[in-house]
Amino acid sequence: MARMTAGLTQRALAGLAGLSQQEASKAEKGATDLSLDARCRLASACGHEIGWRLYPVATVRMRDSGQLGIAQAIVSAAHSNWRPQLEVPVAQGDPRAGDLRAADLVLTGSEEIIHVEIERALVDLQAQLRSAQLKREALAAAEERPIRLVLAIPDTRTSRARLAPFAELIARTLPVRSARAWRAIRDGEPLSGDGILFVRAPTRG
């Protein structure tokens, strides 16, 4: 506990923070009716500061983000050996637990599972890749078969240009190339590694 580490009694901490001992006690007990200002003053009084972290628990639904066209292109090409599922929750158990993340597309085969994350806007490849890897880890927690991660990218000049500076990272983390990934999906054969998939989404007629 921060107060004990600082060698302070509850009363001394409250005095330094300009609060009552009762408020210091409530903070230590996790009371929910104590203001953020009071919590920050108590933290500061014992040489700490309160920080905030944001963790992604939900993703934009596919039909809302324009990813569906790419997903449909992959599903349409997939061999019947693959069982496709869209927006598969990565957390097992009660969804009310808080983790609302979903894998964009999952192709389930007899030997392995292909987890496809669709990235239409390559804003921060390293962060997007890490997010996809964390989803895959969550899926793997309840699955005995290997789960292969595939990053699906629109097959455009812009996408390829944005990926060019990350060629070494992609070769290391997503070694299966697009042509090989497409062959595995179309032929219903194991992918046997993580990879990248360039997808030409069907144009609207």
Backbone as JSON Lines, residues from 0, in Angstrom:
{"i":0,"aa":"M","n":[0.85,-1.19,0.0],"ca":[0.0,0.0,0.0],"c":[0.89,1.25,0.0]}
{"i":1,"aa":"A","n":[0.51,2.23,-0.81],"ca":[1.33,3.43,-0.98],"c":[1.55,4.17,0.33]}
{"i":2,"aa":"R","n":[0.51,4.26,1.15],"ca":[0.63,4.99,2.42],"c":[1.65,4.34,3.34]}
{"i":3,"aa":"M","n":[1.61,3.04,3.44],"ca":[2.54,2.32,4.32],"c":[3.96,2.42,3.8]}
{"i":4,"aa":"T","n":[4.11,2.36,2.46],"ca":[5.43,2.49,1.86],"c":[6.03,3.85,2.19]}
{"i":5,"aa":"A","n":[5.16,4.87,2.26],"ca":[5.62,6.22,2.58],"c":[5.81,6.42,4.08]}
{"i":6,"aa":"G","n":[5.46,5.42,4.89],"ca":[5.63,5.52,6.34],"c":[4.65,6.46,7.0]}
{"i":7,"aa":"L","n":[3.45,6.56,6.46],"ca":[2.46,7.48,6.99],"c":[1.29,6.74,7.65]}
{"i":8,"aa":"T","n":[0.79,7.32,8.72],"ca":[-0.44,6.81,9.29],"c":[-1.6,7.35,8.46]}
{"i":9,"aa":"Q","n":[-2.75,6.76,8.63],"ca":[-3.91,7.22,7.89],"c":[-4.23,8.68,8.22]}
{"i":10,"aa":"R","n":[-4.08,9.03,9.51],"ca":[-4.36,10.41,9.93],"c":[-3.36,11.37,9.32]}
{"i":11,"aa":"A","n":[-2.06,10.98,9.32],"ca":[-1.03,11.85,8.75],"c":[-1.24,12.06,7.25]}
{"i":12,"aa":"L","n":[-1.6,10.98,6.56],"ca":[-1.86,11.08,5.12],"c":[-3.03,12.04,4.85]}
{"i":13,"aa":"A","n":[-4.09,11.88,5.62],"ca":[-5.26,12.74,5.44],"c":[-4.89,14.2,5.67]}
{"i":14,"aa":"G","n":[-4.05,14.46,6.7],"ca":[-3.64,15.82,6.98],"c":[-2.85,16.44,5.84]}
{"i":15,"aa":"L","n":[-1.93,15.66,5.26],"ca":[-1.14,16.16,4.14],"c":[-2.02,16.44,2.92]}
{"i":16,"aa":"A","n":[-3.07,15.65,2.78],"ca":[-3.95,15.81,1.63],"c":[-5.03,16.85,1.87]}
{"i":17,"aa":"G","n":[-5.13,17.34,3.11],"ca":[-6.18,18.3,3.42],"c":[-7.56,17.68,3.47]}
{"i":18,"aa":"L","n":[-7.58,16.41,3.88],"ca":[-8.84,15.69,3.95],"c":[-9.04,15.12,5.34]}
{"i":19,"aa":"S","n":[-10.19,14.56,5.59],"ca":[-10.44,13.93,6.89],"c":[-9.92,12.49,6.88]}
{"i":20,"aa":"Q","n":[-9.67,11.97,8.08],"ca":[-9.22,10.59,8.17],"c":[-10.3,9.65,7.62]}
{"i":21,"aa":"Q","n":[-11.53,10.03,7.8],"ca":[-12.63,9.21,7.29],"c":[-12.55,9.07,5.77]}
{"i":22,"aa":"E","n":[-12.2,10.17,5.1],"ca":[-12.07,10.12,3.64],"c":[-10.9,9.23,3.22]}
{"i":23,"aa":"A","n":[-9.79,9.33,3.97],"ca":[-8.64,8.47,3.67],"c":[-9.02,7.01,3.86]}
{"i":24,"aa":"S","n":[-9.77,6.72,4.9],"ca":[-10.22,5.35,5.16],"c":[-11.12,4.85,4.05]}
{"i":25,"aa":"K","n":[-12.03,5.7,3.59],"ca":[-12.94,5.31,2.51],"c":[-12.17,4.98,1.23]}
{"i":26,"aa":"A","n":[-11.12,5.78,0.96],"ca":[-10.32,5.53,-0.24],"c":[-9.65,4.16,-0.17]}
{"i":27,"aa":"E","n":[-9.11,3.83,1.0],"ca":[-8.41,2.56,1.15],"c":[-9.37,1.37,1.09]}
{"i":28,"aa":"K","n":[-10.61,1.61,1.43],"ca":[-11.6,0.53,1.41],"c":[-12.29,0.4,0.04]}
{"i":29,"aa":"G","n":[-11.9,1.28,-0.89],"ca":[-12.47,1.21,-2.23],"c":[-13.86,1.77,-2.35]}
{"i":30,"aa":"A","n":[-14.21,2.69,-1.48],"ca":[-15.54,3.3,-1.54],"c":[-15.74,4.02,-2.87]}
{"i":31,"aa":"T","n":[-16.93,3.94,-3.4],"ca":[-17.2,4.54,-4.71],"c":[-17.71,5.97,-4.63]}
{"i":32,"aa":"D","n":[-18.0,6.45,-3.42],"ca":[-18.57,7.79,-3.29],"c":[-17.53,8.85,-2.92]}
{"i":33,"aa":"L","n":[-16.25,8.55,-3.19],"ca":[-15.18,9.5,-2.94],"c":[-14.8,10.14,-4.26]}
{"i":34,"aa":"S","n":[-14.65,11.45,-4.26],"ca":[-14.38,12.16,-5.51],"c":[-13.0,11.83,-6.07]}
{"i":35,"aa":"L","n":[-12.86,12.02,-7.38],"ca":[-11.56,11.81,-8.03],"c":[-10.53,12.79,-7.49]}
{"i":36,"aa":"D","n":[-10.96,14.02,-7.22],"ca":[-10.04,15.03,-6.67],"c":[-9.45,14.56,-5.34]}
{"i":37,"aa":"A","n":[-10.3,14.0,-4.49],"ca":[-9.83,13.52,-3.2],"c":[-8.84,12.38,-3.38]}
{"i":38,"aa":"R","n":[-9.12,11.49,-4.28],"ca":[-8.21,10.36,-4.53],"c":[-6.86,10.86,-5.04]}
{"i":39,"aa":"C","n":[-6.89,11.84,-5.93],"ca":[-5.64,12.38,-6.47],"c":[-4.83,13.07,-5.36]}
{"i":40,"aa":"R","n":[-5.48,13.79,-4.47],"ca":[-4.78,14.45,-3.37],"c":[-4.16,13.44,-2.42]}
{"i":41,"aa":"L","n":[-4.85,12.36,-2.14],"ca":[-4.3,11.31,-1.27],"c":[-3.09,10.64,-1.92]}
{"i":42,"aa":"A","n":[-3.21,10.37,-3.22],"ca":[-2.09,9.74,-3.93],"c":[-0.87,10.66,-3.93]}
{"i":43,"aa":"S","n":[-1.1,11.94,-4.18],"ca":[0.0,12.91,-4.21],"c":[0.66,13.05,-2.84]}
{"i":44,"aa":"A","n":[-0.14,12.98,-1.79],"ca":[0.39,13.15,-0.43],"c":[1.36,12.04,-0.05]}
{"i":45,"aa":"C","n":[1.24,10.88,-0.66],"ca":[2.19,9.8,-0.35],"c":[3.15,9.54,-1.5]}
{"i":46,"aa":"G","n":[3.32,10.56,-2.37],"ca":[4.35,10.48,-3.41],"c":[3.96,9.7,-4.65]}
{"i":47,"aa":"H","n":[2.69,9.6,-4.94],"ca":[2.22,8.88,-6.12],"c":[1.28,9.76,-6.92]}
{"i":48,"aa":"E","n":[0.93,9.28,-8.09],"ca":[-0.08,9.96,-8.88],"c":[-0.99,8.91,-9.5]}
{"i":49,"aa":"I","n":[-2.22,9.3,-9.72],"ca":[-3.19,8.39,-10.33],"c":[-3.11,8.53,-11.84]}
{"i":50,"aa":"G","n":[-3.03,7.4,-12.51],"ca":[-3.0,7.4,-13.97],"c":[-4.17,6.6,-14.51]}
{"i":51,"aa":"W","n":[-4.48,6.84,-15.77],"ca":[-5.57,6.13,-16.43],"c":[-5.03,5.38,-17.62]}
{"i":52,"aa":"R","n":[-5.58,4.19,-17.84],"ca":[-5.26,3.42,-19.03],"c":[-6.56,3.02,-19.72]}
{"i":53,"aa":"L","n":[-6.56,3.07,-21.02],"ca":[-7.71,2.66,-21.8],"c":[-7.41,1.34,-22.47]}
{"i":54,"aa":"Y","n":[-8.26,0.35,-22.26],"ca":[-8.09,-0.96,-22.87],"c":[-9.25,-1.21,-23.83]}
{"i":55,"aa":"P","n":[-8.95,-1.66,-25.05],"ca":[-10.04,-1.92,-26.0],"c":[-10.86,-3.12,-25.55]}
{"i":56,"aa":"V","n":[-12.15,-2.93,-25.38],"ca":[-13.02,-4.05,-25.01],"c":[-14.07,-4.3,-26.09]}
{"i":57,"aa":"A","n":[-14.22,-3.4,-27.0],"ca":[-15.19,-3.61,-28.06],"c":[-14.63,-3.08,-29.37]}
{"i":58,"aa":"T","n":[-15.06,-3.68,-30.45],"ca":[-14.59,-3.24,-31.76],"c":[-15.78,-2.75,-32.57]}
{"i":59,"aa":"V","n":[-15.49,-1.93,-33.57],"ca":[-16.55,-1.45,-34.45],"c":[-17.14,-2.64,-35.2]}
{"i":60,"aa":"R","n":[-18.44,-2.74,-35.23],"ca":[-19.07,-3.86,-35.91],"c":[-18.79,-3.78,-37.4]}
{"i":61,"aa":"M","n":[-18.63,-4.97,-37.98],"ca":[-18.18,-5.04,-39.36],"c":[-19.11,-4.33,-40.32]}
{"i":62,"aa":"R","n":[-20.39,-4.48,-40.12],"ca":[-21.32,-3.87,-41.06],"c":[-21.3,-2.34,-40.97]}
{"i":63,"aa":"D","n":[-20.73,-1.83,-39.87],"ca":[-20.67,-0.38,-39.69],"c":[-19.36,0.2,-40.2]}
{"i":64,"aa":"S","n":[-18.36,-0.61,-40.41],"ca":[-17.04,-0.08,-40.75],"c":[-16.61,-0.38,-42.18]}
{"i":65,"aa":"G","n":[-17.44,-1.01,-42.95],"ca":[-17.09,-1.3,-44.34],"c":[-16.2,-2.5,-44.52]}
{"i":66,"aa":"Q","n":[-15.99,-3.27,-43.47],"ca":[-15.14,-4.46,-43.58],"c":[-15.87,-5.64,-44.2]}
{"i":67,"aa":"L","n":[-17.19,-5.57,-44.24],"ca":[-17.98,-6.71,-44.65],"c":[-17.66,-7.16,-46.07]}
{"i":68,"aa":"G","n":[-17.4,-6.22,-46.96],"ca":[-17.09,-6.58,-48.34],"c":[-15.85,-7.45,-48.43]}
{"i":69,"aa":"I","n":[-14.82,-7.11,-47.65],"ca":[-13.59,-7.91,-47.64],"c":[-13.87,-9.28,-47.04]}
{"i":70,"aa":"A","n":[-14.65,-9.32,-45.95],"ca":[-14.98,-10.59,-45.32],"c":[-15.75,-11.49,-46.3]}
{"i":71,"aa":"Q","n":[-16.68,-10.91,-47.03],"ca":[-17.47,-11.68,-47.98],"c":[-16.61,-12.23,-49.11]}
{"i":72,"aa":"A","n":[-15.61,-11.45,-49.54],"ca":[-14.72,-11.92,-50.59],"c":[-13.93,-13.14,-50.13]}
{"i":73,"aa":"I","n":[-13.51,-13.13,-48.87],"ca":[-12.75,-14.27,-48.33],"c":[-13.66,-15.48,-48.17]}
{"i":74,"aa":"V","n":[-14.83,-15.27,-47.6],"ca":[-15.77,-16.37,-47.38],"c":[-16.19,-16.99,-48.71]}
{"i":75,"aa":"S","n":[-16.42,-16.16,-49.72],"ca":[-16.84,-16.66,-51.02],"c":[-15.78,-17.55,-51.66]}
{"i":76,"aa":"A","n":[-14.52,-17.24,-51.39],"ca":[-13.42,-18.01,-51.98],"c":[-13.05,-19.24,-51.16]}
{"i":77,"aa":"A","n":[-13.53,-19.3,-49.92],"ca":[-13.1,-20.37,-49.01],"c":[-13.66,-21.73,-49.41]}
{"i":78,"aa":"H","n":[-12.81,-22.74,-49.3],"ca":[-13.19,-24.13,-49.56],"c":[-14.22,-24.57,-48.52]}
{"i":79,"aa":"S","n":[-15.01,-25.56,-48.89],"ca":[-16.04,-26.05,-47.97],"c":[-15.46,-26.71,-46.72]}
{"i":80,"aa":"N","n":[-14.15,-27.01,-46.73],"ca":[-13.51,-27.56,-45.52],"c":[-13.46,-26.53,-44.39]}
{"i":81,"aa":"W","n":[-13.57,-25.27,-44.77],"ca":[-13.54,-24.21,-43.76],"c":[-14.97,-23.84,-43.35]}
{"i":82,"aa":"R","n":[-15.18,-23.69,-42.06],"ca":[-16.48,-23.22,-41.56],"c":[-16.32,-21.76,-41.13]}
{"i":83,"aa":"P","n":[-16.87,-20.83,-41.91],"ca":[-16.67,-19.41,-41.6],"c":[-17.64,-18.88,-40.55]}
{"i":84,"aa":"Q","n":[-17.15,-18.0,-39.69],"ca":[-17.96,-17.3,-38.71],"c":[-17.5,-15.85,-38.65]}
{"i":85,"aa":"L","n":[-18.44,-14.94,-38.66],"ca":[-18.12,-13.52,-38.56],"c":[-18.27,-13.05,-37.13]}
{"i":86,"aa":"E","n":[-17.4,-12.12,-36.75],"ca":[-17.45,-11.46,-35.43],"c":[-17.6,-12.47,-34.29]}
{"i":87,"aa":"V","n":[-16.57,-13.26,-34.13],"ca":[-16.56,-14.29,-33.09],"c":[-16.0,-13.7,-31.8]}
{"i":88,"aa":"P","n":[-16.75,-13.73,-30.7],"ca":[-16.25,-13.19,-29.42],"c":[-14.97,-13.92,-29.01]}
{"i":89,"aa":"V","n":[-13.98,-13.16,-28.57],"ca":[-12.72,-13.8,-28.18],"c":[-12.74,-14.27,-26.74]}
{"i":90,"aa":"A","n":[-13.62,-13.69,-25.92],"ca":[-13.69,-14.07,-24.51],"c":[-14.71,-15.18,-24.33]}
{"i":91,"aa":"Q","n":[-14.34,-16.15,-23.52],"ca":[-15.25,-17.24,-23.23],"c":[-16.11,-16.88,-22.02]}
{"i":92,"aa":"G","n":[-17.29,-17.49,-21.94],"ca":[-18.12,-17.27,-20.76],"c":[-19.09,-16.12,-20.94]}
{"i":93,"aa":"D","n":[-19.45,-15.5,-19.85],"ca":[-20.47,-14.47,-19.81],"c":[-19.97,-13.18,-20.47]}
{"i":94,"aa":"P","n":[-20.6,-12.72,-21.57],"ca":[-20.15,-11.49,-22.23],"c":[-20.28,-10.26,-21.35]}
{"i":95,"aa":"R","n":[-21.07,-10.36,-20.27],"ca":[-21.21,-9.22,-19.38],"c":[-19.96,-9.0,-18.53]}
{"i":96,"aa":"A","n":[-18.99,-9.93,-18.64],"ca":[-17.74,-9.79,-17.88],"c":[-16.95,-8.57,-18.32]}
{"i":97,"aa":"G","n":[-17.22,-8.05,-19.53],"ca":[-16.58,-6.81,-19.94],"c":[-15.76,-6.86,-21.2]}
{"i":98,"aa":"D","n":[-15.25,-8.03,-21.59],"ca":[-14.43,-8.13,-22.8],"c":[-15.35,-8.39,-23.99]}
{"i":99,"aa":"L","n":[-15.6,-7.35,-24.77],"ca":[-16.53,-7.44,-25.89],"c":[-15.8,-7.52,-27.23]}
{"i":100,"aa":"R","n":[-14.5,-7.75,-27.21],"ca":[-13.76,-7.85,-28.46],"c":[-14.23,-9.05,-29.27]}
{"i":101,"aa":"A","n":[-14.11,-8.93,-30.59],"ca":[-14.49,-10.04,-31.46],"c":[-13.48,-10.16,-32.6]}
{"i":102,"aa":"A","n":[-13.22,-11.39,-32.99],"ca":[-12.4,-11.64,-34.17],"c":[-13.26,-11.34,-35.39]}
{"i":103,"aa":"D","n":[-12.72,-10.63,-36.38],"ca":[-13.51,-10.24,-37.54],"c":[-14.07,-11.44,-38.29]}
{"i":104,"aa":"L","n":[-13.21,-12.41,-38.55],"ca":[-13.62,-13.61,-39.29],"c":[-12.8,-14.79,-38.8]}
{"i":105,"aa":"V","n":[-13.47,-15.91,-38.58],"ca":[-12.79,-17.13,-38.16],"c":[-13.16,-18.24,-39.13]}
{"i":106,"aa":"L","n":[-12.14,-18.89,-39.69],"ca":[-12.33,-20.04,-40.56],"c":[-11.88,-21.27,-39.77]}
{"i":107,"aa":"T","n":[-12.83,-22.13,-39.45],"ca":[-12.51,-23.31,-38.63],"c":[-12.37,-24.54,-39.51]}
{"i":108,"aa":"G","n":[-11.22,-25.19,-39.41],"ca":[-10.97,-26.41,-40.15],"c":[-10.72,-27.57,-39.2]}
{"i":109,"aa":"S","n":[-10.54,-28.75,-39.73],"ca":[-10.35,-29.92,-38.88],"c":[-8.99,-29.91,-38.18]}
{"i":110,"aa":"E","n":[-7.98,-29.31,-38.81],"ca":[-6.63,-29.34,-38.25],"c":[-6.22,-28.03,-37.58]}
{"i":111,"aa":"E","n":[-6.73,-26.93,-38.07],"ca":[-6.36,-25.64,-37.51],"c":[-7.47,-24.61,-37.76]}
{"i":112,"aa":"I","n":[-7.29,-23.47,-37.13],"ca":[-8.26,-22.38,-37.25],"c":[-7.53,-21.15,-37.79]}
{"i":113,"aa":"I","n":[-8.14,-20.49,-38.74],"ca":[-7.57,-19.25,-39.27],"c":[-8.37,-18.08,-38.71]}
{"i":114,"aa":"H","n":[-7.67,-17.22,-37.99],"ca":[-8.29,-16.02,-37.41],"c":[-7.91,-14.85,-38.31]}
{"i":115,"aa":"V","n":[-8.9,-14.27,-38.96],"ca":[-8.66,-13.17,-39.9],"c":[-9.06,-11.85,-39.26]}
{"i":116,"aa":"E","n":[-8.12,-10.93,-39.21],"ca":[-8.41,-9.56,-38.79],"c":[-8.34,-8.66,-40.02]}
{"i":117,"aa":"I","n":[-9.37,-7.89,-40.25],"ca":[-9.47,-7.05,-41.44],"c":[-9.09,-5.62,-41.08]}
{"i":118,"aa":"E","n":[-8.07,-5.12,-41.73],"ca":[-7.58,-3.76,-41.47],"c":[-7.68,-2.94,-42.75]}
{"i":119,"aa":"R","n":[-8.73,-2.15,-42.87],"ca":[-8.91,-1.31,-44.07],"c":[-8.07,-0.05,-44.01]}
{"i":120,"aa":"A","n":[-7.88,0.49,-42.82],"ca":[-7.1,1.72,-42.65],"c":[-5.85,1.4,-41.86]}
{"i":121,"aa":"L","n":[-4.71,1.46,-42.5],"ca":[-3.44,1.15,-41.85],"c":[-2.9,2.4,-41.16]}
{"i":122,"aa":"V","n":[-3.44,2.67,-40.01],"ca":[-3.07,3.88,-39.27],"c":[-1.79,3.66,-38.47]}
{"i":123,"aa":"D","n":[-1.71,2.54,-37.76],"ca":[-0.55,2.2,-36.94],"c":[-0.4,0.69,-36.99]}
{"i":124,"aa":"L","n":[0.37,0.2,-37.95],"ca":[0.46,-1.24,-38.19],"c":[0.9,-2.01,-36.96]}
{"i":125,"aa":"Q","n":[1.9,-1.51,-36.26],"ca":[2.41,-2.23,-35.1],"c":[1.33,-2.37,-34.02]}
{"i":126,"aa":"A","n":[0.58,-1.31,-33.77],"ca":[-0.5,-1.37,-32.77],"c":[-1.63,-2.26,-33.25]}
{"i":127,"aa":"Q","n":[-1.97,-2.19,-34.53],"ca":[-3.03,-3.03,-35.07],"c":[-2.64,-4.5,-35.04]}
{"i":128,"aa":"L","n":[-1.38,-4.77,-35.33],"ca":[-0.9,-6.15,-35.29],"c":[-0.93,-6.68,-33.86]}
{"i":129,"aa":"R","n":[-0.5,-5.86,-32.91],"ca":[-0.5,-6.29,-31.51],"c":[-1.92,-6.56,-31.03]}
{"i":130,"aa":"S","n":[-2.86,-5.72,-31.42],"ca":[-4.25,-5.92,-31.05],"c":[-4.77,-7.25,-31.6]}
{"i":131,"aa":"A","n":[-4.42,-7.54,-32.85],"ca":[-4.84,-8.8,-33.46],"c":[-4.21,-9.99,-32.74]}
{"i":132,"aa":"Q","n":[-2.94,-9.85,-32.37],"ca":[-2.25,-10.94,-31.67],"c":[-2.9,-11.22,-30.3]}
{"i":133,"aa":"L","n":[-3.31,-10.15,-29.62],"ca":[-3.97,-10.32,-28.32],"c":[-5.32,-11.01,-28.48]}
{"i":134,"aa":"K","n":[-6.03,-10.7,-29.54],"ca":[-7.28,-11.4,-29.8],"c":[-7.02,-12.89,-30.05]}
{"i":135,"aa":"R","n":[-6.0,-13.17,-30.84],"ca":[-5.66,-14.56,-31.13],"c":[-5.3,-15.32,-29.85]}
{"i":136,"aa":"E","n":[-4.55,-14.68,-28.97],"ca":[-4.2,-15.32,-27.7],"c":[-5.44,-15.65,-26.88]}
{"i":137,"aa":"A","n":[-6.4,-14.74,-26.89],"ca":[-7.64,-14.98,-26.15],"c":[-8.41,-16.14,-26.76]}
{"i":138,"aa":"L","n":[-8.46,-16.21,-28.07],"ca":[-9.14,-17.33,-28.73],"c":[-8.45,-18.65,-28.44]}
{"i":139,"aa":"A","n":[-7.12,-18.61,-28.43],"ca":[-6.34,-19.84,-28.23],"c":[-6.48,-20.41,-26.83]}
{"i":140,"aa":"A","n":[-6.9,-19.59,-25.88],"ca":[-7.01,-20.05,-24.5],"c":[-8.04,-21.17,-24.35]}
{"i":141,"aa":"A","n":[-9.0,-21.23,-25.26],"ca":[-10.05,-22.25,-25.15],"c":[-10.06,-23.2,-26.34]}
{"i":142,"aa":"E","n":[-8.94,-23.26,-27.06],"ca":[-8.89,-24.08,-28.27],"c":[-7.61,-24.89,-28.34]}
{"i":143,"aa":"E","n":[-7.73,-26.18,-28.63],"ca":[-6.55,-27.04,-28.71],"c":[-5.88,-26.97,-30.08]}
{"i":144,"aa":"R","n":[-6.66,-26.72,-31.12],"ca":[-6.07,-26.64,-32.46],"c":[-5.26,-25.36,-32.62]}
{"i":145,"aa":"P","n":[-4.24,-25.39,-33.44],"ca":[-3.47,-24.16,-33.69],"c":[-4.35,-23.09,-34.31]}
{"i":146,"aa":"I","n":[-4.14,-21.85,-33.89],"ca":[-4.86,-20.72,-34.46],"c":[-3.88,-19.84,-35.21]}
{"i":147,"aa":"R","n":[-4.09,-19.74,-36.51],"ca":[-3.21,-18.93,-37.36],"c":[-3.8,-17.53,-37.54]}
{"i":148,"aa":"L","n":[-2.98,-16.55,-37.38],"ca":[-3.43,-15.16,-37.53],"c":[-3.15,-14.69,-38.95]}
{"i":149,"aa":"V","n":[-4.17,-14.15,-39.58],"ca":[-4.02,-13.59,-40.93],"c":[-4.55,-12.15,-40.9]}
{"i":150,"aa":"L","n":[-3.71,-11.23,-41.35],"ca":[-4.12,-9.84,-41.47],"c":[-4.59,-9.62,-42.9]}
{"i":151,"aa":"A","n":[-5.87,-9.3,-43.05],"ca":[-6.44,-9.06,-44.38],"c":[-6.42,-7.57,-44.68]}
{"i":152,"aa":"I","n":[-5.8,-7.23,-45.8],"ca":[-5.58,-5.83,-46.19],"c":[-6.17,-5.6,-47.57]}
{"i":153,"aa":"P","n":[-6.8,-4.46,-47.8],"ca":[-7.28,-4.16,-49.16],"c":[-6.11,-4.15,-50.14]}
{"i":154,"aa":"D","n":[-6.31,-4.78,-51.28],"ca":[-5.24,-4.86,-52.28],"c":[-5.25,-3.59,-53.12]}
{"i":155,"aa":"T","n":[-4.65,-2.55,-52.57],"ca":[-4.57,-1.26,-53.26],"c":[-3.13,-0.75,-53.23]}
{"i":156,"aa":"R","n":[-2.83,0.18,-54.1],"ca":[-1.5,0.78,-54.11],"c":[-1.21,1.48,-52.79]}
{"i":157,"aa":"T","n":[-2.23,2.14,-52.26],"ca":[-2.06,2.87,-51.0],"c":[-1.69,1.92,-49.86]}
{"i":158,"aa":"S","n":[-2.41,0.81,-49.78],"ca":[-2.13,-0.16,-48.71],"c":[-0.71,-0.71,-48.84]}
{"i":159,"aa":"R","n":[-0.33,-1.08,-50.03],"ca":[1.01,-1.65,-50.22],"c":[2.1,-0.62,-49.93]}
{"i":160,"aa":"A","n":[1.85,0.63,-50.27],"ca":[2.82,1.68,-49.99],"c":[2.98,1.89,-48.49]}
{"i":161,"aa":"R","n":[1.88,1.83,-47.76],"ca":[1.96,2.01,-46.31],"c":[2.62,0.83,-45.62]}
{"i":162,"aa":"L","n":[2.54,-0.34,-46.22],"ca":[3.17,-1.53,-45.63],"c":[4.66,-1.61,-45.94]}
{"i":163,"aa":"A","n":[5.09,-0.95,-47.0],"ca":[6.48,-1.06,-47.46],"c":[7.51,-0.8,-46.36]}
{"i":164,"aa":"P","n":[7.35,0.23,-45.52],"ca":[8.36,0.48,-44.48],"c":[8.42,-0.62,-43.41]}
{"i":165,"aa":"F","n":[7.41,-1.49,-43.39],"ca":[7.35,-2.52,-42.36],"c":[7.65,-3.91,-42.92]}
{"i":166,"aa":"A","n":[8.35,-3.95,-44.04],"ca":[8.62,-5.23,-44.7],"c":[9.3,-6.23,-43.78]}
{"i":167,"aa":"E","n":[10.27,-5.76,-42.99],"ca":[10.99,-6.66,-42.08],"c":[10.08,-7.19,-40.98]}
{"i":168,"aa":"L","n":[9.26,-6.32,-40.4],"ca":[8.32,-6.72,-39.36],"c":[7.33,-7.75,-39.9]}
{"i":169,"aa":"I","n":[6.81,-7.5,-41.1],"ca":[5.83,-8.41,-41.69],"c":[6.47,-9.76,-41.99]}
{"i":170,"aa":"A","n":[7.68,-9.75,-42.51],"ca":[8.37,-11.01,-42.82],"c":[8.6,-11.84,-41.56]}
{"i":171,"aa":"R","n":[8.81,-11.16,-40.45],"ca":[9.09,-11.86,-39.18],"c":[7.81,-12.35,-38.5]}
{"i":172,"aa":"T","n":[6.79,-11.54,-38.51],"ca":[5.58,-11.88,-37.74],"c":[4.47,-12.51,-38.58]}
{"i":173,"aa":"L","n":[4.46,-12.2,-39.87],"ca":[3.44,-12.74,-40.78],"c":[4.14,-13.35,-41.99]}
{"i":174,"aa":"P","n":[4.88,-14.44,-41.79],"ca":[5.75,-14.96,-42.85],"c":[5.03,-15.6,-44.04]}
{"i":175,"aa":"V","n":[3.79,-16.04,-43.86],"ca":[3.07,-16.66,-44.98],"c":[2.57,-15.56,-45.91]}
{"i":176,"aa":"R","n":[3.0,-15.62,-47.14],"ca":[2.64,-14.57,-48.09],"c":[1.22,-14.72,-48.6]}
{"i":177,"aa":"S","n":[0.73,-13.66,-49.2],"ca":[-0.66,-13.61,-49.61],"c":[-1.05,-14.74,-50.56]}
{"i":178,"aa":"A","n":[-0.23,-15.01,-51.56],"ca":[-0.57,-16.07,-52.53],"c":[-0.71,-17.42,-51.84]}
{"i":179,"aa":"R","n":[0.18,-17.69,-50.89],"ca":[0.11,-18.97,-50.16],"c":[-1.12,-19.01,-49.26]}
{"i":180,"aa":"A","n":[-1.45,-17.89,-48.64],"ca":[-2.63,-17.83,-47.78],"c":[-3.9,-18.05,-48.6]}
{"i":181,"aa":"W","n":[-3.98,-17.42,-49.76],"ca":[-5.14,-17.62,-50.62],"c":[-5.26,-19.08,-51.04]}
{"i":182,"aa":"R","n":[-4.15,-19.71,-51.35],"ca":[-4.18,-21.11,-51.78],"c":[-4.72,-22.01,-50.67]}
{"i":183,"aa":"A","n":[-4.29,-21.74,-49.43],"ca":[-4.77,-22.54,-48.3],"c":[-6.27,-22.35,-48.09]}
{"i":184,"aa":"I","n":[-6.73,-21.12,-48.23],"ca":[-8.16,-20.83,-48.04],"c":[-8.99,-21.47,-49.15]}
{"i":185,"aa":"R","n":[-8.52,-21.35,-50.38],"ca":[-9.29,-21.88,-51.52],"c":[-9.26,-23.4,-51.6]}
{"i":186,"aa":"D","n":[-8.12,-23.99,-51.2],"ca":[-7.98,-25.44,-51.31],"c":[-8.38,-26.19,-50.05]}
{"i":187,"aa":"G","n":[-8.66,-25.45,-48.98],"ca":[-9.06,-26.09,-47.73],"c":[-7.94,-26.8,-47.03]}
{"i":188,"aa":"E","n":[-6.72,-26.33,-47.22],"ca":[-5.55,-26.97,-46.62],"c":[-5.0,-26.12,-45.48]}
{"i":189,"aa":"P","n":[-4.25,-26.73,-44.56],"ca":[-3.7,-25.96,-43.43],"c":[-2.79,-24.83,-43.91]}
{"i":190,"aa":"L","n":[-2.84,-23.74,-43.19],"ca":[-1.99,-22.59,-43.52],"c":[-0.61,-22.76,-42.91]}
{"i":191,"aa":"S","n":[-0.56,-23.36,-41.72],"ca":[0.7,-23.7,-41.05],"c":[1.56,-22.51,-40.68]}
{"i":192,"aa":"G","n":[0.97,-21.35,-40.48],"ca":[1.73,-20.18,-40.06],"c":[0.86,-18.94,-40.15]}
{"i":193,"aa":"D","n":[1.35,-17.85,-39.56],"ca":[0.64,-16.57,-39.65],"c":[0.98,-15.9,-40.97]}
{"i":194,"aa":"G","n":[0.06,-15.1,-41.47],"ca":[0.33,-14.49,-42.77],"c":[-0.46,-13.24,-43.04]}
{"i":195,"aa":"I","n":[-0.28,-12.76,-44.25],"ca":[-0.96,-11.55,-44.71],"c":[-1.77,-11.9,-45.95]}
{"i":196,"aa":"L","n":[-2.89,-11.22,-46.12],"ca":[-3.79,-11.53,-47.22],"c":[-4.22,-10.23,-47.88]}
{"i":197,"aa":"F","n":[-3.83,-10.05,-49.14],"ca":[-4.3,-8.89,-49.89],"c":[-5.62,-9.25,-50.56]}
{"i":198,"aa":"V","n":[-6.64,-8.45,-50.3],"ca":[-8.0,-8.79,-50.76],"c":[-8.55,-7.68,-51.63]}
{"i":199,"aa":"R","n":[-9.06,-8.08,-52.79],"ca":[-9.77,-7.15,-53.64],"c":[-11.25,-7.32,-53.37]}
{"i":200,"aa":"A","n":[-11.81,-6.35,-52.66],"ca":[-13.22,-6.43,-52.31],"c":[-14.06,-6.28,-53.56]}
{"i":201,"aa":"P","n":[-15.16,-7.02,-53.65],"ca":[-16.0,-6.91,-54.85],"c":[-16.57,-5.51,-54.99]}
{"i":202,"aa":"T","n":[-16.61,-5.04,-56.21],"ca":[-17.17,-3.71,-56.47],"c":[-18.69,-3.8,-56.53]}
{"i":203,"aa":"R","n":[-19.32,-2.72,-56.13],"ca":[-20.78,-2.71,-56.17],"c":[-21.27,-2.47,-57.6]}
{"i":204,"aa":"G","n":[-22.2,-3.3,-57.97],"ca":[-22.7,-3.17,-59.33],"c":[-23.84,-2.17,-59.46]}
